[in-house]
Amino acid sequence: SSEGKTWPMDRKSNPEEIKAQLAMAEKENWVPDAQFNSALWWEGLGKSDKAIAGYSAYVSRFKDKKDVPDIAFNIARIHEKDGRVAEALKAYEALNATYSRDPRATEPLRYQSKYRQYLLHLKAKNPAADKLQDELVKGFGKLSATEQQDIGNLNAFAHAKFNELDGLWKQYTDIKFNKVSTIKKDFEAKQKKIQEVEAAYAKVLALGAGEWGIAALSRIGFAYSDFSTNIKKSPDPKGLDPDQLDMYRSELENMAFPLEDKAVEALEKALAKAYELKIYNQYSLEAQEKINEYRRGYYAEVKPVTYQGSEYFTTAAVQKDVGAVAKISPPPPPPAPAPAPQAPAAGTP
């Protein structure tokens, strides 16, 4: 065993003695230790099937051991790392069902098990992700204050909260200035909605979870960019001569520029923190591309870095540091759309 103990039996031992000695060995953890160490050894060698078999035997044979729920979680993780999604999901679900009321299974363990399920369902675009997302948001409150500050739990909660805002984001981006007849109404609706969008993502940013704080700050930048783009792409009023149309488009450009500045400000802050924390994900790459649209050549090429999120390397130090992510202050409401110049009356010189 890991403690260097030896078997207290020899070839002359009779069956009853062997049985008694085995019982003593189990009582003193020799057999459980040997079973666990064997599985751990196979896992270290990359022999997943043998490791899972060893851990499963431990869980089945020594059901009363304190670490059984943790080992059940590890079995699910091995399946997940090996790409056996169905087996991993089954193992996570079994863990939560089997140990739902077992005091040995801590709340953080069940929370992380649920998060692992959530990630797998998200990747497969399964509807089950929606229910798990809601459970993660609500379940965070069951964790103690100390448990909530654990980077793994905080990251899971921030991820769920960020994705929870997808509906709001769609409502915002669906507001477009496609008709001259409704542009004033649409502008006011988008102006109101952007305040709601920014406030919602600012709450995710304030959580202090590196990857999702950066994603939230990037999303705020994209919101201002979307507003600016809609202004510049809005249709022209009918009946304007070339000079009047130039004046009209010039006014729209003047309205769009401050929004572009807000977009670049948020995106640059998100990228600065992403580079500092070495967190590179789809949002940091999209932020880089968006800034290049406004400032061509600012990023000559995508930085050659490994695409990675916070899950695999975040530390308490990173978690603390992300609190330094600069927040952009709520901007003044965008100016109201300028009225289109009136077309001259017929016969007017």
C-alpha positions as CSV (number, residue, x, y, z in Angstrom):
1,S,0.0,0.0,0.0
2,S,1.0,3.7,0.0
3,E,1.9,3.3,3.6
4,G,4.4,0.6,2.9
5,K,2.5,-2.1,4.8
6,T,2.9,-5.8,4.1
7,W,0.5,-8.6,4.2
8,P,0.4,-10.3,7.6
9,M,0.0,-13.8,6.2
10,D,2.2,-16.6,4.9
11,R,1.7,-19.8,2.9
12,K,1.0,-21.8,6.1
13,S,-2.1,-19.7,7.0
14,N,-5.3,-21.6,6.9
15,P,-8.4,-20.3,5.1
16,E,-10.0,-19.0,8.4
17,E,-6.8,-17.1,9.3
18,I,-6.6,-15.6,5.8
19,K,-10.2,-14.5,6.0
20,A,-9.6,-12.9,9.4
21,Q,-6.4,-11.2,8.2
22,L,-8.2,-9.9,5.1
23,A,-10.9,-8.4,7.3
24,M,-8.2,-6.8,9.4
25,A,-6.5,-5.5,6.3
26,E,-9.7,-3.9,5.1
27,K,-10.4,-2.4,8.5
28,E,-6.9,-0.8,8.6
29,N,-7.2,0.5,5.0
30,W,-4.6,-1.8,3.5
31,V,-7.0,-3.2,0.9
32,P,-8.7,0.1,0.1
33,D,-5.4,1.8,-0.2
34,A,-4.0,-0.9,-2.5
35,Q,-7.2,-0.7,-4.7
36,F,-7.0,3.1,-4.9
37,N,-3.3,3.2,-5.6
38,S,-3.6,0.6,-8.3
39,A,-6.3,2.7,-10.1
40,L,-4.2,5.9,-9.6
41,W,-1.2,4.2,-11.1
42,W,-3.1,3.1,-14.2
43,E,-4.5,6.6,-14.6
44,G,-1.0,8.1,-14.4
45,L,0.1,5.7,-17.1
46,G,-2.8,6.9,-19.3
47,K,-4.6,3.5,-19.1
48,S,-8.0,5.0,-18.7
49,D,-10.0,1.8,-19.0
50,K,-8.0,0.1,-16.3
51,A,-8.1,3.2,-14.1
52,I,-11.9,3.4,-14.4
53,A,-12.2,-0.3,-13.6
54,G,-10.0,0.2,-10.5
55,Y,-11.8,3.2,-9.3
56,S,-15.2,1.6,-10.0
57,A,-14.2,-1.4,-7.9
58,Y,-13.2,0.9,-5.1
59,V,-16.5,2.8,-5.2
60,S,-18.5,-0.5,-5.3
61,R,-16.5,-2.4,-2.7
62,F,-15.8,0.4,-0.2
63,K,-19.1,2.3,-0.3
64,D,-18.7,3.7,3.1
65,K,-15.4,5.5,2.5
66,K,-15.5,9.2,2.8
67,D,-13.8,9.8,-0.6
68,V,-16.2,7.7,-2.7
69,P,-18.2,10.7,-4.2
70,D,-14.9,12.3,-5.2
71,I,-13.7,9.2,-6.9
72,A,-17.0,8.9,-8.7
73,F,-16.5,12.4,-10.0
74,N,-13.0,11.5,-11.1
75,I,-14.4,8.5,-13.1
76,A,-16.7,10.9,-14.9
77,R,-13.8,13.3,-15.6
78,I,-11.7,10.5,-17.1
79,H,-14.5,9.6,-19.5
80,E,-14.9,13.3,-20.4
81,K,-11.1,13.8,-21.0
82,D,-11.1,10.7,-23.3
83,G,-14.0,12.1,-25.3
84,R,-16.6,9.5,-24.2
85,V,-19.4,12.0,-23.8
86,A,-22.3,9.6,-23.3
87,E,-20.4,7.7,-20.6
88,A,-19.3,11.0,-18.9
89,L,-22.8,12.4,-18.8
90,K,-24.1,9.1,-17.4
91,A,-21.4,9.2,-14.7
92,Y,-22.1,12.8,-13.7
93,E,-25.9,12.2,-13.6
94,A,-25.4,9.0,-11.5
95,L,-23.2,11.0,-9.1
96,N,-25.8,13.7,-8.5
97,A,-28.6,11.1,-8.2
98,T,-26.7,8.7,-5.9
99,Y,-25.2,11.3,-3.6
100,S,-27.9,14.0,-3.7
101,R,-28.4,13.7,0.1
102,D,-25.1,12.2,1.0
103,P,-23.1,14.5,3.4
104,R,-19.9,13.2,1.9
105,A,-20.7,14.8,-1.4
106,T,-20.1,18.4,-0.8
107,E,-22.2,21.1,-2.4
108,P,-19.3,22.3,-4.5
109,L,-18.7,18.7,-5.8
110,R,-22.3,18.5,-6.9
111,Y,-22.1,22.0,-8.4
112,Q,-19.0,21.1,-10.4
113,S,-20.6,17.9,-11.5
114,K,-23.6,19.8,-12.8
115,Y,-21.3,22.3,-14.6
116,R,-19.4,19.5,-16.3
117,Q,-22.8,18.2,-17.6
118,Y,-23.7,21.7,-18.7
119,L,-20.5,22.1,-20.8
120,L,-21.0,18.8,-22.5
121,H,-24.6,19.6,-23.4
122,L,-23.7,23.0,-24.6
123,K,-21.0,21.6,-26.9
124,A,-23.5,19.1,-28.3
125,K,-26.2,21.9,-28.5
126,N,-28.6,19.8,-26.5
127,P,-31.7,21.4,-25.0
128,A,-30.8,19.9,-21.6
129,A,-28.2,22.7,-21.3
130,D,-31.0,25.3,-20.6
131,K,-32.3,23.5,-17.5
132,L,-28.8,23.0,-16.2
133,Q,-28.0,26.6,-16.8
134,D,-30.9,27.7,-14.6
135,E,-29.9,25.2,-11.9
136,L,-26.3,26.6,-11.9
137,V,-27.5,30.2,-11.5
138,K,-29.9,29.3,-8.7
139,G,-27.6,26.7,-7.1
140,F,-24.7,29.2,-6.6
141,G,-26.6,30.7,-3.7
142,K,-26.4,27.4,-1.9
143,L,-22.7,27.7,-1.7
144,S,-21.0,29.3,1.3
145,A,-19.3,32.7,0.8
146,T,-15.9,30.9,0.8
147,E,-17.1,28.3,-1.7
148,Q,-18.5,31.1,-3.9
149,Q,-15.0,32.6,-4.1
150,D,-13.5,29.4,-5.3
151,I,-12.4,30.1,-8.9
152,G,-14.0,26.9,-10.3
153,N,-17.4,27.6,-8.8
154,L,-17.2,31.3,-9.6
155,N,-16.2,30.5,-13.2
156,A,-19.1,28.1,-13.6
157,F,-21.6,30.7,-12.2
158,A,-20.3,33.5,-14.4
159,H,-20.4,31.3,-17.5
160,A,-24.1,30.4,-16.8
161,K,-24.9,34.1,-16.0
162,F,-23.3,35.2,-19.2
163,N,-25.2,32.7,-21.4
164,E,-28.4,33.6,-19.5
165,L,-28.2,37.0,-21.2
166,D,-28.3,35.5,-24.8
167,G,-32.1,36.3,-24.9
168,L,-31.5,39.9,-24.0
169,W,-28.6,40.2,-26.5
170,K,-30.9,38.9,-29.3
171,Q,-33.6,41.3,-28.4
172,Y,-31.1,44.2,-28.7
173,T,-29.5,43.1,-31.9
174,D,-32.9,42.4,-33.5
175,I,-33.7,46.1,-33.3
176,K,-32.6,47.5,-36.6
177,F,-33.1,50.7,-38.5
178,N,-34.5,49.3,-41.7
179,K,-37.4,51.7,-42.4
180,V,-37.3,55.4,-42.6
181,S,-40.9,55.6,-41.4
182,T,-40.0,53.8,-38.1
183,I,-36.5,54.9,-37.6
184,K,-37.3,57.3,-34.7
185,K,-39.3,54.6,-32.8
186,D,-36.6,52.0,-33.5
187,F,-33.8,54.4,-32.4
188,E,-35.5,55.1,-29.1
189,A,-36.1,51.4,-28.5
190,K,-32.4,50.6,-29.2
191,Q,-31.3,53.5,-27.1
192,K,-33.3,52.2,-24.1
193,K,-32.3,48.6,-24.6
194,I,-28.5,49.3,-24.8
195,Q,-28.7,50.7,-21.2
196,E,-30.2,47.4,-20.1
197,V,-27.7,45.4,-22.0
198,E,-24.7,47.3,-20.6
199,A,-26.0,47.0,-17.0
200,A,-26.6,43.3,-17.3
201,Y,-23.1,42.5,-18.7
202,A,-21.5,44.9,-16.2
203,K,-22.9,42.6,-13.4
204,V,-21.2,39.6,-15.0
205,L,-18.0,41.7,-15.2
206,A,-18.3,42.6,-11.6
207,L,-18.2,38.9,-10.5
208,G,-14.5,38.8,-11.1
209,A,-14.3,35.6,-13.1
210,G,-11.5,36.3,-15.6
211,E,-12.7,34.6,-18.8
212,W,-16.4,35.6,-18.5
213,G,-15.6,39.1,-17.3
214,I,-13.5,39.6,-20.5
215,A,-16.4,38.1,-22.5
216,A,-18.9,40.5,-20.8
217,L,-16.7,43.6,-21.4
218,S,-16.3,42.5,-25.1
219,R,-20.1,42.1,-25.4
220,I,-20.5,45.7,-24.2
221,G,-18.1,46.8,-26.9
222,F,-20.0,44.8,-29.5
223,A,-23.3,46.4,-28.4
224,Y,-22.0,49.9,-29.1
225,S,-20.5,48.7,-32.4
226,D,-23.9,47.2,-33.4
227,F,-25.6,50.5,-32.6
228,S,-23.1,52.5,-34.7
229,T,-23.4,50.1,-37.6
230,N,-27.2,50.3,-37.6
231,I,-27.1,54.1,-37.7
232,K,-24.6,54.1,-40.7
233,K,-26.6,51.5,-42.6
234,S,-30.0,53.0,-42.1
235,P,-31.8,53.8,-45.4
236,D,-31.9,57.2,-47.0
237,P,-35.1,59.3,-46.9
238,K,-36.7,59.8,-50.3
239,G,-36.9,63.2,-52.1
240,L,-33.4,64.5,-51.1
241,D,-31.1,66.1,-53.6
242,P,-27.4,65.1,-53.5
243,D,-26.4,68.0,-51.3
244,Q,-29.2,67.3,-48.8
245,L,-28.3,63.6,-48.8
246,D,-24.7,64.4,-48.1
247,M,-25.8,66.6,-45.1
248,Y,-28.1,63.8,-43.9
249,R,-25.4,61.1,-44.1
250,S,-22.9,63.5,-42.4
251,E,-25.2,63.9,-39.5
252,L,-25.5,60.2,-39.2
253,E,-21.7,59.8,-39.2
254,N,-21.5,62.3,-36.4
255,M,-23.9,60.3,-34.4
256,A,-22.1,57.0,-35.1
257,F,-18.5,58.1,-34.2
258,P,-19.0,58.5,-30.4
259,L,-20.6,55.0,-30.4
260,E,-17.6,53.6,-32.2
261,D,-15.3,55.2,-29.7
262,K,-17.2,53.6,-26.9
263,A,-17.0,50.3,-28.7
264,V,-13.2,50.5,-29.2
265,E,-12.8,51.7,-25.6
266,A,-14.5,48.6,-24.1
267,L,-12.9,46.2,-26.6
268,E,-9.4,47.5,-25.9
269,K,-9.8,47.1,-22.2
270,A,-11.1,43.6,-22.7
271,L,-8.1,42.7,-24.8
272,A,-5.6,44.3,-22.5
273,K,-6.9,42.2,-19.6
274,A,-7.0,39.1,-21.8
275,Y,-3.4,39.4,-22.8
276,E,-2.4,40.1,-19.2
277,L,-4.2,37.1,-17.8
278,K,-3.4,34.9,-20.9
279,I,-7.0,34.2,-21.5
280,Y,-7.7,33.7,-25.2
281,N,-11.1,32.7,-26.4
282,Q,-13.6,33.5,-29.1
283,Y,-14.5,36.9,-27.5
284,S,-10.9,38.1,-27.4
285,L,-10.4,37.1,-31.0
286,E,-13.7,38.7,-32.1
287,A,-12.7,41.9,-30.2
288,Q,-9.4,42.0,-32.1
289,E,-11.1,41.6,-35.4
290,K,-13.7,44.3,-34.6
291,I,-11.0,46.8,-33.6
292,N,-9.2,46.1,-36.9
293,E,-12.5,47.2,-38.7
294,Y,-12.2,50.6,-37.0
295,R,-8.4,50.9,-37.0
296,R,-7.1,49.0,-39.9
297,G,-3.7,47.4,-39.3
298,Y,-3.9,48.0,-35.5
299,Y,-3.5,44.3,-35.2
300,A,-1.5,43.1,-38.2
301,E,-2.4,39.5,-37.5
302,V,-4.1,37.4,-34.9
303,K,-1.6,36.9,-32.1
304,P,-0.1,33.4,-32.2
305,V,-1.3,32.2,-28.9
306,T,-2.9,29.0,-27.7
307,Y,-6.7,29.2,-27.7
308,Q,-7.6,28.5,-24.1
309,G,-10.1,29.5,-21.5
310,S,-9.8,30.0,-17.7
311,E,-10.9,26.5,-16.9
312,Y,-7.5,24.8,-17.2
313,F,-5.2,27.3,-15.6
314,T,-6.9,29.9,-13.4
315,T,-5.6,30.4,-10.0
316,A,-6.6,32.4,-6.9
317,A,-4.1,35.0,-8.0
318,V,-5.8,35.3,-11.4
319,Q,-9.2,35.5,-9.8
320,K,-8.0,38.4,-7.6
321,D,-6.3,40.2,-10.5
322,V,-9.4,40.2,-12.7
323,G,-11.0,42.6,-10.3
324,A,-8.7,45.1,-11.8
325,V,-10.5,44.9,-15.2
326,A,-11.3,48.5,-16.0
327,K,-15.0,49.2,-16.2
328,I,-16.4,51.6,-18.6
329,S,-18.8,54.1,-17.1
330,P,-22.4,54.2,-18.4
331,P,-22.3,56.5,-21.4
332,P,-24.7,59.4,-21.9
333,P,-27.7,58.3,-24.1
334,P,-26.9,58.4,-27.8
335,P,-28.1,61.6,-29.5
336,A,-31.6,61.5,-31.1
337,P,-31.5,60.9,-34.8
338,A,-31.3,64.1,-36.8
339,P,-34.4,64.9,-38.8
340,A,-34.0,64.5,-42.5
341,P,-33.7,67.7,-44.5
342,Q,-37.0,68.6,-46.1
343,A,-37.1,68.2,-49.9
344,P,-37.6,71.5,-51.6
345,A,-41.2,72.2,-52.8
346,A,-41.9,71.7,-56.4
347,G,-40.9,74.8,-58.5
348,T,-38.6,76.2,-55.8
349,P,-35.4,77.5,-57.4
